[in-house]
Amino acid sequence: MPELPEVNAKKNHFDQVALHKKIEKVDLIDTSYILKNMDGPAFAEKLSGRTFTETYRRGKYFFAKMDNGHYVLLHFGMSGHFYYYEDMSGQPKHERFAFVFEEGSRMGFNCPRKLARIHYVEDLEDFIARKNLGEDALKLQEEDFMELTAGRKGTLKGFLLNQKYLAGMGNLYVDEVCWQQHIHPASVTGALTEKQRRALFRNMQDILKKAVSLDAVYADYPDEWLWNHRTKDSQCPRDGTDLQRDKVAGRSTYYCPNCQELIE
């Protein structure tokens, strides 16, 4: 599932190729399952003649604002991705719809597994409130993080994954943060010291900023990250101990049983 850095990379691509171009029409192919608050023809009618003026990302959610002040929300699911092309030879195999711009180019939405969720949003703040989305993990302030984590009884991984506290963190980046901080992901959040929680917050932001700067191209992630060792029979890149794989907060979790302390 795309997490904050991956969605930020999709936002960058969209900004480069789709902003300030008038939509002549929306070419509907198969919008079943992915359009959530209106049918395909209504969606096409709403967007025809409109222009995307800016974009906004909140955690894993991507919003494209139009010249009427409304937004298209895209939650990409496992396989959703935009493809920009200028002739039909570039049309992706599993395109579900395409924005056809007035000058002839197309922005197709490819989604093989149809797990994306797309909404037409008239009031952004109301939508965010109804979704109970926390602040973006890269915009959250340190003192707010400290307040959110103080005395909390659940697991650290469960807290970091909960989008109502901070938006954008997912399974892989949470494991990376815990590993880099030498803390077991099943540790009790509120049992961490103030110093540990501050260090964890700063490291979380450093990891996300690094991933964002690399446009979430995994091959470019540092070799010393746990990220590159999340496979069966792998060893901890820090001390060589065999990594362990368990379920924490309902998610598959990799950690080092030797150098990550369980804090309870």
C-alpha positions in Angstrom: 0.0 0.0 0.0 1.5 3.4 -0.9 2.6 5.3 2.1 3.5 9.0 2.5 6.6 9.1 0.3 5.1 7.0 -2.5 2.0 9.3 -2.6 4.2 12.3 -2.5 6.0 11.0 -5.6 2.7 10.5 -7.4 1.8 14.1 -6.4 5.0 15.4 -7.9 4.3 13.6 -11.2 0.7 14.9 -11.3 1.9 18.5 -10.7 4.4 18.2 -13.5 2.0 17.0 -16.2 -1.6 17.8 -15.3 -1.8 21.2 -13.6 -3.3 24.2 -15.4 -4.6 22.1 -18.4 -8.3 22.3 -19.2 -10.1 18.9 -19.2 -12.0 18.5 -22.4 -13.7 15.3 -21.2 -13.2 12.2 -19.0 -12.9 9.0 -20.9 -14.7 6.3 -18.8 -13.6 2.7 -19.2 -14.4 0.8 -16.0 -15.0 2.9 -12.9 -16.9 0.2 -11.0 -15.6 -0.2 -7.4 -13.2 2.7 -7.5 -15.6 5.7 -7.7 -17.2 5.9 -4.2 -19.7 8.8 -4.1 -21.0 9.1 -7.6 -21.3 7.0 -10.8 -19.0 7.4 -13.8 -21.2 9.6 -16.0 -21.7 12.0 -13.1 -18.0 12.1 -12.4 -17.2 12.8 -16.0 -19.8 15.6 -16.1 -18.4 17.2 -13.0 -14.8 17.3 -14.3 -15.4 18.1 -18.0 -14.3 21.7 -18.7 -12.5 22.0 -15.4 -8.8 22.7 -14.7 -6.6 21.4 -11.9 -5.1 24.4 -10.2 -3.1 22.8 -7.3 -2.7 19.6 -5.3 -2.6 18.7 -1.6 -1.4 15.6 0.2 -2.5 14.6 3.6 -0.6 11.4 4.6 -1.6 8.8 2.1 -4.4 10.8 0.6 -3.9 12.9 -2.5 -6.3 15.8 -3.4 -6.3 17.6 -6.8 -8.0 20.9 -6.6 -10.0 22.3 -9.5 -10.9 25.8 -10.6 -14.3 25.6 -9.0 -12.8 25.1 -5.5 -13.7 21.4 -5.4 -11.3 18.4 -5.2 -10.8 15.0 -6.6 -9.5 12.7 -3.9 -7.4 9.7 -4.8 -6.5 7.0 -2.4 -4.4 4.8 -4.6 -4.9 1.4 -3.0 -2.4 -1.4 -3.9 -1.9 -0.6 -7.6 -3.4 2.7 -8.6 -1.1 4.9 -10.7 -1.4 7.8 -13.1 0.1 7.5 -16.6 0.5 10.6 -18.9 0.7 10.0 -22.6 0.1 11.8 -25.9 -1.2 9.0 -28.1 -3.2 5.8 -27.6 -0.1 3.6 -28.0 0.8 4.7 -24.5 -2.5 3.7 -22.9 -1.9 1.4 -19.9 -3.5 -2.0 -19.9 -5.7 -1.5 -16.9 -6.8 2.1 -17.4 -10.1 2.7 -15.6 -10.6 6.3 -16.8 -8.6 9.1 -18.3 -8.6 12.9 -18.1 -8.4 14.0 -21.8 -6.9 17.5 -21.9 -7.9 20.1 -24.4 -4.5 20.1 -26.1 -4.8 16.3 -26.8 -2.7 14.6 -24.1 -4.2 12.1 -21.6 -3.7 11.3 -17.9 -4.9 7.8 -17.5 -5.6 6.1 -14.1 -4.3 2.6 -14.2 -5.5 0.3 -11.4 -5.2 -3.5 -12.1 -6.7 -4.6 -8.7 -9.4 -1.9 -8.5 -8.6 -1.2 -4.9 -8.3 2.5 -5.3 -10.9 4.8 -3.8 -11.8 8.0 -5.6 -14.2 10.7 -4.3 -15.5 14.0 -5.6 -15.0 16.3 -2.6 -16.7 19.7 -2.4 -15.5 20.6 1.2 -12.0 19.5 1.9 -12.0 20.2 5.7 -15.3 18.5 6.2 -14.0 15.4 4.3 -10.8 15.3 6.5 -12.9 15.7 9.6 -15.3 12.9 8.6 -12.3 10.6 7.8 -10.8 11.5 11.2 -7.5 12.0 9.6 -4.7 13.1 11.9 -2.0 15.7 10.9 0.4 14.7 8.1 3.4 12.9 9.6 5.8 15.4 8.0 3.8 18.5 9.3 3.1 17.2 12.8 4.9 19.3 15.4 7.2 17.6 17.9 5.3 18.8 20.9 2.0 17.6 19.5 3.7 14.2 19.0 4.8 14.2 22.6 1.3 15.0 23.8 -0.2 12.2 21.6 2.2 9.6 22.9 2.3 10.5 26.6 0.8 7.7 28.7 -0.5 5.8 25.7 -1.0 2.1 26.6 -1.0 0.4 23.1 1.9 -0.8 21.1 4.3 1.7 19.4 3.6 0.1 16.0 -0.1 0.3 16.5 0.1 4.0 17.4 2.3 4.9 14.5 0.0 3.1 12.1 -3.1 4.8 13.3 -4.0 7.5 10.8 -6.1 9.4 13.3 -3.0 10.3 15.3 -0.6 11.0 12.4 -1.3 10.5 8.7 1.0 8.8 6.3 3.0 6.1 8.1 2.6 2.6 7.0 3.9 -0.9 7.8 7.4 -0.6 6.2 8.3 2.9 7.4 7.1 2.1 10.9 9.4 -1.0 11.1 12.2 1.2 9.8 11.7 3.8 12.4 11.6 1.3 15.2 14.7 -0.5 14.0 16.7 2.7 13.6 15.7 3.7 17.1 16.6 0.3 18.6 13.1 -0.1 19.9 10.9 -3.2 19.6 7.7 -2.3 17.7 5.6 -4.1 20.3 6.9 -1.8 23.0 4.2 0.2 25.0 4.1 3.7 23.5 3.7 5.5 26.8 6.5 3.5 28.5 9.1 5.2 26.3 11.0 7.9 28.0 10.6 11.5 26.9 14.1 11.4 25.4 13.2 8.2 23.4 10.0 9.6 22.1 11.6 12.8 21.0 14.4 10.9 19.2 11.9 8.6 17.6 9.8 11.6 16.3 12.9 13.2 14.8 14.1 10.0 13.3 10.7 9.3 11.8 10.7 12.7 10.1 14.3 12.2 8.8 13.4 8.8 7.3 10.3 10.2 5.6 12.2 13.3 4.3 14.9 11.0 2.9 12.4 8.8 1.2 10.6 11.8 -0.2 13.8 13.3 -1.5 14.4 10.1 -3.4 10.9 10.1 -4.8 10.3 6.7 -3.1 12.6 4.9 -5.5 13.4 1.9 -3.3 16.6 1.0 -5.2 18.1 4.3 -4.0 17.3 3.8 -0.3 20.4 3.5 1.9 21.9 0.0 2.0 22.1 0.2 5.8 18.4 0.6 6.2 16.3 -2.4 7.5 14.2 -1.8 4.4 16.7 -3.7 2.2 16.7 -6.8 4.5 13.0 -7.6 4.9 13.2 -11.1 3.5 13.2 -14.6 4.9 16.5 -15.7 6.6 17.9 -12.1 6.4 20.2 -10.7 9.1 20.1 -7.4 10.9 22.4 -5.0 9.0 23.5 -3.6 12.3 24.7 -6.6 14.3 24.2 -9.7 12.0 21.5 -11.3 14.2 18.8 -13.3 12.3 15.8 -11.0 11.8 12.5 -12.2 13.3 9.1 -11.9 11.6 6.0 -11.7 13.8 2.6 -10.1 13.8 2.5 -6.7 15.7 -0.7 -4.6 15.6 -2.1 -7.1 13.1 0.7 -6.5 10.6 3.7 -8.5 9.4 6.7 -7.1 11.3 10.4 -7.5 10.9 12.7 -6.6 13.8 16.0 -7.6 15.4 15.5 -9.6 18.6 19.0 -8.6 19.8 19.3 -4.9 19.2 15.7 -3.7 19.5 14.6 -3.3 23.1 11.1 -4.3 24.2 9.9 -1.5 26.5 6.9 -2.3 28.7 
